[in-house]
């Protein structure tokens, strides 16, 4: 990935269509790589709790639907 990024950064320069800044390119590529491996903070507990409440409602809805379906099939 790093060598490909370097290659893409130099194409315009190698074709004589623009300038090439080693420093700018190095910073840009480093930034992409760093952000790709950086640890992201875990979600806030409120976000997790909200998600759990939604999932519990969905599970209850599915359970209710399955019970109704089972009752219909028994008839």
Residue pairs with C-beta under 8 A, 6 or more apart in sequence:
1 33
2 29
2 33
5 29
5 32
6 25
6 29
9 20
9 25
9 28
9 29
10 20
10 25
12 18
12 20
13 19
13 20
